[in-house]
């Protein structure tokens, strides 16, 4: 795995974790009792959001050499 690929993977994972956390937070209702929260649904939807974020990152990330998928190569 090349340096650029490692940079891309790190940036994509950071974005995916942030997206999943934001999604989970958005699903919590203010004033809802802790015991009535359906954690399975929150985890499921957050996981799908994280996966979607990684797939979106395949189009490119501005943090990695200009951000286009053409920039994400090992040179092989």
N, C-alpha and C positions, 0 to 999 in steps of 0.2 A: 504494500500500500504506500503510495507516494505521499509526500508532505502535503500537497494540495488536497489530495483525497482525505487525508487525516483532518485537515483544517475544515473541509466541507462536512465531514461526519460529525465533528465536534459542534460546528455551528448549527447543523441540522438538528442534532439531539437537544441542544439548548433551546432552540425554537420549539421543538416538539414538546418538551417538558413544560415550557412556559404556556404553550397553547392548551395543554391538558389541564394544567393548574387553573388557568383562567376559565376554562369550560366548567370544571368542577365547582369553582367558586360561583359562577353564574347560575348554577343549578340549585344552589342552596337558597331557600326562601327565608326572608327575614321573619323572625318570630316563630319559626317552625321548631317543634320540640325535637331534641337530639334523637330520641328514640323513634320518632316517626319518619326520619330521613331514610329514603330507600337508597342505601349505599351501593347496591349492585347496579342500579341504573346509572348513578353518577359515575362509577368506575367504568362502566361499559361505554357510555357516551364520551367520557374523557379520553379513553383509550382510542376510540375511533377518531376523535379530533387530533390526537397526537400522531396517529398513522397518516391521516390526511395532511398534516403539516409536513411530515417527512416526504410524502409524495409530491407536495407542492414545491418543496425545496429542490427536487430533481430538476426543476426548470431553471434553477440558479439561485444563488445567495449573494447579496451585495457585499457580505463580509469576506467573500473568497474571490480574490483577483477579478474584479469587475462584475462578478455575479452571474455570468451566463454559464450554461452547461458546457459550452465549448471551452471554457477556462478550466474545467475540472477534469484534467487528464494527467496521467503519469508520464506521458511522453512515449508510451509503448504502443 
